[in-house]
Amino acid sequence: MITGNGPLFEGINTYNEKPLHAAIKQWYAQPGDRMEVPLDGYFIDLIHDDLLVEVQTGSFGAIRRKLTDLCSRYPVRLVYPIAAEKWVVTLPEEGQGEGARRRSPRRGRIEDLFRELVYLPGLLTDKHFSLEVLLIQEEEVRRAVPRRGRRRKNWVTEERRLIGVLERRVFETPADLGALLPADLTDPFTTRELAKTARYPLWLAGKMVYTLRAAGVLAAAGKRGRAFLYTRV
């Protein structure tokens, strides 16, 4: 069993933990799991047997160094929530009326993880690294603030809250990520053809191709006109 050790240099711990992060950690934990364990200079969100579990609700870039370091010595699982259903609560400026709650029309999906996976290309082939995606229902609380410029919006997100978990999916190998490619996608294909087949935005298809190439799932296959071609490995 992994035990804690040493002084702490990095980690959010419970003093500045956001509500969504805390709720997912509590939802994920099983009897016997330990939370906020000091290990090798970090706070570890949760340790399950010999598996280190890190919950990340924001950018993967912010946790890349920590994950890379820990994966050199321990099995690590990164847990990432994606809002499949979202309700937005808007709070007015102080003393200026009541707030409102509405359902967002946007529905997240598992493939949205590729917008963040581009920050972790070196970890995708590490045998110690795995990723678990949670499709969740969440509530996002926004507050009105005075405008600070013509191009800035006057709403800031104060916090995100977990309502429920709809689905969970674990990716342990690059091939698991490759399974997210549409079955009816032609081979070889361009990034634009991937976007059209899967009905992704072009920018998301680009991030998916970049990530899967880094993971060894896709390889370059020449060009069709001016467009680069990719093939499954």
The 8 nearest C-alpha neighbors of each residue, nearest first, counted from 0:
[[1, 49, 48, 2, 47, 50, 46, 3],
 [2, 0, 49, 3, 48, 46, 50, 38],
 [3, 1, 0, 4, 38, 36, 37, 46],
 [4, 2, 38, 37, 36, 1, 5, 39],
 [5, 3, 38, 37, 39, 2, 6, 40],
 [4, 6, 39, 40, 38, 7, 37, 3],
 [7, 5, 40, 8, 4, 37, 39, 41],
 [8, 6, 40, 41, 9, 37, 5, 42],
 [7, 9, 40, 41, 6, 10, 42, 39],
 [10, 8, 41, 7, 40, 42, 11, 65],
 [11, 9, 42, 41, 12, 8, 43, 7],
 [10, 12, 16, 15, 13, 9, 42, 14],
 [13, 11, 10, 14, 35, 16, 42, 15],
 [12, 14, 16, 15, 11, 35, 21, 17],
 [15, 13, 12, 16, 11, 17, 10, 21],
 [14, 16, 13, 11, 17, 12, 18, 10],
 [15, 17, 13, 14, 11, 12, 21, 18],
 [16, 18, 20, 19, 21, 15, 158, 159],
 [19, 17, 21, 20, 160, 22, 159, 16],
 [20, 18, 160, 22, 159, 21, 161, 17],
 [19, 21, 23, 17, 18, 22, 24, 56],
 [20, 22, 18, 24, 19, 23, 17, 25],
 [23, 21, 19, 25, 24, 20, 18, 26],
 [24, 22, 26, 20, 25, 21, 27, 19],
 [23, 25, 27, 21, 22, 26, 28, 20],
 [24, 26, 22, 28, 23, 27, 21, 29],
 [27, 25, 23, 24, 28, 22, 29, 21],
 [28, 26, 24, 25, 23, 29, 22, 45],
 [29, 27, 25, 26, 32, 24, 30, 45],
 [28, 30, 32, 31, 27, 47, 26, 25],
 [31, 29, 32, 28, 33, 47, 27, 48],
 [30, 32, 29, 33, 47, 48, 28, 46],
 [31, 33, 47, 29, 30, 46, 28, 45],
 [34, 32, 46, 45, 31, 36, 35, 47],
 [35, 33, 45, 44, 36, 46, 32, 43],
 [36, 34, 44, 43, 42, 45, 12, 37],
 [35, 37, 43, 42, 34, 3, 38, 33],
 [38, 36, 42, 3, 41, 4, 43, 7],
 [37, 39, 3, 4, 41, 40, 36, 42],
 [40, 38, 41, 5, 4, 37, 6, 7],
 [39, 41, 7, 8, 6, 38, 5, 9],
 [42, 40, 9, 7, 38, 10, 37, 39],
 [41, 43, 37, 10, 35, 36, 44, 38],
 [44, 42, 36, 35, 45, 41, 37, 53],
 [45, 43, 35, 53, 34, 52, 42, 54],
 [44, 46, 34, 52, 33, 43, 35, 51],
 [47, 45, 51, 33, 50, 32, 52, 48],
 [46, 48, 32, 50, 49, 45, 51, 33],
 [47, 49, 50, 0, 46, 32, 1, 31],
 [50, 48, 0, 1, 47, 51, 46, 74],
 [51, 49, 47, 74, 48, 46, 75, 52],
 [50, 52, 75, 46, 76, 45, 74, 47],
 [53, 51, 76, 45, 46, 75, 77, 44],
 [52, 54, 77, 44, 78, 76, 55, 43],
 [55, 53, 78, 77, 79, 56, 52, 20],
 [54, 56, 79, 57, 78, 53, 77, 20],
 [55, 57, 79, 80, 20, 54, 58, 19],
 [58, 56, 55, 59, 61, 79, 60, 115],
 [57, 59, 60, 61, 115, 56, 55, 62],
 [60, 58, 61, 62, 115, 118, 63, 57],
 [59, 61, 63, 58, 118, 62, 119, 115],
 [62, 60, 59, 58, 63, 64, 57, 65],
 [61, 63, 59, 65, 60, 64, 66, 58],
 [64, 62, 60, 66, 65, 61, 59, 67],
 [65, 63, 67, 66, 62, 68, 61, 60],
 [64, 66, 68, 62, 63, 67, 69, 41],
 [67, 65, 69, 63, 68, 64, 70, 62],
 [68, 66, 64, 70, 65, 69, 63, 71],
 [67, 69, 65, 66, 71, 70, 64, 72],
 [68, 70, 66, 71, 72, 67, 73, 65],
 [71, 69, 73, 67, 72, 127, 68, 66],
 [70, 72, 69, 68, 73, 67, 127, 74],
 [73, 71, 70, 69, 74, 68, 127, 75],
 [74, 72, 70, 69, 75, 71, 127, 51],
 [73, 75, 127, 50, 70, 128, 51, 76],
 [76, 74, 51, 128, 50, 52, 127, 70],
 [77, 75, 129, 52, 130, 128, 51, 53],
 [76, 78, 130, 53, 54, 52, 131, 129],
 [79, 77, 54, 131, 132, 130, 53, 55],
 [78, 80, 132, 55, 56, 133, 54, 131],
 [81, 79, 133, 132, 134, 56, 135, 82],
 [80, 82, 134, 135, 133, 107, 83, 79],
 [83, 81, 135, 107, 84, 136, 134, 85],
 [82, 84, 107, 106, 134, 135, 108, 136],
 [85, 83, 136, 82, 106, 137, 135, 86],
 [86, 84, 137, 103, 138, 136, 82, 102],
 [85, 87, 102, 138, 103, 101, 139, 137],
 [88, 86, 139, 101, 100, 138, 140, 102],
 [87, 89, 100, 140, 99, 139, 141, 90],
 [90, 88, 141, 99, 98, 142, 140, 87],
 [89, 91, 98, 142, 141, 143, 88, 92],
 [92, 90, 143, 98, 142, 95, 93, 96],
 [91, 93, 143, 95, 144, 94, 90, 142],
 [94, 92, 95, 91, 96, 90, 143, 144],
 [93, 95, 96, 92, 91, 97, 90, 98],
 [96, 94, 92, 93, 91, 97, 98, 90],
 [95, 97, 94, 91, 98, 92, 93, 90],
 [98, 96, 91, 99, 90, 95, 94, 89],
 [97, 99, 90, 89, 91, 96, 88, 100],
 [100, 98, 89, 88, 101, 97, 90, 87],
 [99, 101, 88, 87, 89, 86, 102, 98],
 [102, 100, 87, 86, 103, 88, 99, 89],
 [101, 103, 86, 85, 87, 104, 100, 84],
 [102, 104, 105, 85, 86, 101, 87, 84],
 [105, 103, 102, 106, 85, 84, 86, 101],
 [104, 106, 103, 107, 84, 85, 83, 102],
 [107, 105, 83, 84, 104, 108, 82, 85],
 [106, 108, 83, 82, 81, 105, 111, 109],
 [109, 107, 110, 111, 83, 106, 81, 134],
 [108, 110, 111, 112, 132, 107, 81, 134],
 [111, 109, 112, 108, 113, 179, 207, 107],
 [110, 112, 109, 113, 108, 114, 107, 81],
 [111, 113, 110, 114, 115, 109, 116, 81],
 [114, 112, 116, 115, 111, 207, 206, 110],
 [113, 115, 112, 111, 116, 206, 117, 203],
 [116, 114, 113, 117, 112, 59, 118, 58],
 [117, 115, 113, 118, 119, 114, 112, 210],
 [116, 118, 115, 119, 210, 120, 113, 114],
 [117, 119, 116, 60, 115, 59, 120, 63],
 [120, 118, 116, 121, 122, 117, 63, 123],
 [121, 119, 122, 213, 123, 117, 118, 210],
 [120, 122, 119, 123, 124, 213, 125, 214],
 [123, 121, 125, 124, 119, 120, 128, 67],
 [122, 124, 125, 214, 120, 121, 173, 119],
 [123, 125, 122, 214, 126, 173, 121, 172],
 [126, 124, 122, 127, 128, 123, 121, 70],
 [125, 127, 128, 124, 172, 74, 129, 171],
 [126, 128, 74, 125, 70, 75, 73, 129],
 [129, 127, 75, 125, 126, 76, 74, 70],
 [130, 128, 171, 76, 170, 77, 75, 127],
 [129, 131, 77, 170, 76, 169, 78, 171],
 [130, 132, 169, 78, 168, 77, 170, 79],
 [133, 131, 79, 168, 167, 80, 78, 169],
 [134, 132, 167, 80, 166, 135, 81, 79],
 [135, 133, 81, 166, 83, 165, 82, 80],
 [134, 136, 164, 82, 165, 83, 163, 133],
 [137, 135, 84, 163, 162, 82, 85, 83],
 [138, 136, 161, 85, 162, 160, 82, 135],
 [137, 139, 86, 160, 159, 85, 87, 140],
 [140, 138, 159, 87, 88, 158, 86, 160],
 [139, 141, 88, 158, 157, 156, 89, 87],
 [142, 140, 156, 89, 155, 157, 90, 88],
 [141, 143, 90, 154, 155, 89, 91, 144],
 [142, 144, 154, 91, 92, 153, 90, 155],
 [143, 145, 153, 154, 92, 146, 142, 155],
 [146, 144, 153, 147, 143, 92, 154, 152],
 [145, 147, 153, 148, 144, 151, 152, 149],
 [148, 146, 145, 151, 149, 153, 152, 150],
 [149, 147, 151, 150, 146, 152, 153, 145],
 [148, 150, 151, 147, 146, 152, 153, 145],
 [151, 149, 148, 152, 147, 146, 153, 154],
 [152, 150, 148, 149, 153, 147, 146, 154],
 [153, 151, 154, 150, 146, 155, 149, 147],
 [152, 154, 146, 144, 143, 145, 151, 155],
 [155, 153, 143, 142, 152, 144, 141, 156],
 [154, 156, 141, 142, 157, 143, 153, 144],
 [157, 155, 141, 158, 140, 142, 154, 139],
 [158, 156, 141, 140, 155, 142, 159, 139],
 [157, 159, 140, 156, 139, 160, 18, 17],
 [158, 160, 139, 19, 138, 140, 18, 137],
 [161, 159, 19, 138, 137, 18, 139, 162],
 [160, 162, 137, 19, 163, 22, 136, 138],
 [163, 161, 137, 136, 160, 138, 164, 135],
 [162, 164, 136, 135, 161, 165, 137, 134],
 [165, 163, 135, 166, 134, 136, 133, 162],
 [166, 164, 135, 134, 163, 136, 167, 133],
 [167, 165, 134, 133, 164, 168, 135, 132],
 [168, 166, 133, 132, 134, 131, 169, 165],
 [167, 169, 132, 131, 133, 170, 166, 130],
 [168, 170, 131, 130, 171, 132, 167, 129],
 [171, 169, 130, 175, 129, 172, 131, 176],
 [170, 172, 129, 169, 130, 175, 128, 173],
 [173, 171, 174, 175, 170, 124, 176, 129],
 [174, 172, 176, 175, 214, 177, 123, 216],
 [173, 175, 177, 172, 176, 178, 216, 171],
 [176, 174, 172, 178, 173, 170, 177, 171],
 [175, 177, 173, 178, 174, 179, 170, 172],
 [178, 176, 174, 179, 175, 180, 216, 173],
 [177, 179, 176, 175, 180, 174, 181, 182],
 [180, 178, 177, 176, 181, 110, 175, 182],
 [179, 181, 178, 177, 182, 184, 197, 176],
 [182, 180, 184, 183, 197, 179, 196, 178],
 [181, 183, 184, 180, 178, 179, 185, 197],
 [184, 182, 181, 185, 196, 180, 197, 186],
 [183, 185, 181, 182, 196, 186, 193, 180],
 [186, 184, 188, 187, 183, 192, 182, 193],
 [187, 185, 188, 230, 184, 231, 229, 228],
 [186, 188, 230, 229, 228, 185, 220, 189],
 [189, 187, 186, 228, 229, 185, 192, 230],
 [188, 190, 228, 192, 191, 227, 229, 193],
 [189, 191, 193, 192, 204, 205, 194, 188],
 [190, 192, 194, 189, 193, 195, 201, 204],
 [193, 191, 195, 189, 194, 190, 196, 188],
 [194, 192, 190, 196, 191, 195, 197, 204],
 [193, 195, 199, 191, 204, 198, 192, 201],
 [194, 196, 198, 192, 193, 197, 191, 199],
 [197, 195, 193, 198, 194, 192, 184, 181],
 [196, 198, 194, 199, 195, 193, 181, 180],
 [199, 197, 195, 194, 196, 200, 193, 201],
 [200, 198, 194, 197, 204, 201, 203, 195],
 [199, 201, 203, 202, 194, 204, 198, 195],
 [200, 202, 204, 194, 203, 199, 205, 191],
 [201, 203, 205, 200, 204, 206, 199, 194],
 [204, 202, 206, 205, 200, 201, 207, 199],
 [205, 203, 207, 201, 194, 206, 202, 190],
 [206, 204, 202, 208, 203, 207, 190, 209],
 [205, 207, 209, 203, 204, 208, 113, 210],
 [206, 208, 204, 210, 205, 209, 113, 211],
 [209, 207, 205, 211, 206, 210, 212, 204],
 [208, 210, 206, 212, 207, 211, 205, 213],
 [211, 209, 213, 207, 212, 208, 117, 206],
 [212, 210, 214, 216, 208, 213, 217, 209],
 [213, 211, 217, 215, 209, 214, 210, 216],
 [212, 214, 210, 211, 215, 120, 209, 121],
 [215, 213, 211, 212, 216, 123, 173, 124],
 [216, 214, 212, 213, 217, 211, 218, 232],
 [215, 217, 211, 232, 214, 212, 231, 177],
 [218, 216, 212, 231, 232, 230, 215, 211],
 [217, 219, 230, 229, 212, 220, 232, 231],
 [218, 220, 229, 228, 221, 230, 217, 227],
 [221, 219, 228, 229, 230, 218, 222, 187],
 [222, 220, 228, 219, 227, 223, 229, 226],
 [221, 223, 227, 228, 226, 224, 225, 220],
 [224, 222, 226, 225, 227, 228, 221, 189],
 [223, 225, 226, 222, 227, 221, 228, 189],
 [224, 226, 223, 222, 227, 228, 221, 189],
 [227, 225, 223, 222, 224, 189, 228, 190],
 [226, 228, 222, 189, 221, 223, 225, 229],
 [227, 229, 189, 220, 222, 188, 221, 187],
 [230, 228, 219, 220, 187, 188, 218, 217],
 [229, 231, 187, 218, 217, 186, 220, 232],
 [230, 232, 217, 216, 218, 229, 186, 187],
 [231, 216, 217, 218, 230, 215, 212, 229]]
